[in-house]
Amino acid sequence: MVNDLARDVGHSTICEDSKWGPATKAQIQWFQAHFGLKVDGIVGPKTGDFLLYFGDQHYGGKNGYCFSHLPTKDLAGMYVHTQIN
């Protein structure tokens, strides 16, 4: 999902190899900085919320596939159009 957003805003993407490594951590840190989150490279509840909500259109928004599974209530009460400019 981070690569989807990166592509949308013209940021470089990383190879998707299903492994957590330095490139993945750096991409998560970029994502966190992009949204003003704590930049630690860890996908905790807050970063997880933002990944699900602002990532792939299939998952984001009030009607998205994972909306009811957001790990915290921070975003559960809000609706934001998920297209990133």
PyMOL commands that set and color helices and strands:
alter all, ss='L'
color gray80, all
select helices_A, chain A and resi 2-8+22-34+45-54+67-69
alter helices_A, ss='H'
color red, helices_A
deselect
rebuild
show_as cartoon
